[in-house]
Amino acid sequence: MRLLSIKEVAQILGLSRWTVTEMLEAGSLPGIVLKTGQRKKTWRVNEQALERWITAKEKETARKKINPLSNGGVDVR
């Protein structure tokens, strides 16, 4: 098991470190807090959990593309 830093996760996802931190804080990205300091938390993300999260997001995106009535169920033909 490899634990990734926020910087590594940001590079993998193509996001800023701030965005990754916000996602971790909100619980929308799986992560663990190793320690809490006076000003900030030390977050780490399990590499395998990140891979599963990415796969789930890819599937979610594919489902949205497949559904031709994703505009709220209204057929605008």
Secondary structure, 3 states (H helix, E strand, C coil): CCEECHHHHHHHHCCCHHHHHHHHHHCCCCCEEEEECCCCEEEEEEHHHHHHHHHHHHHHHHHHHHCCCCCCCCCCC
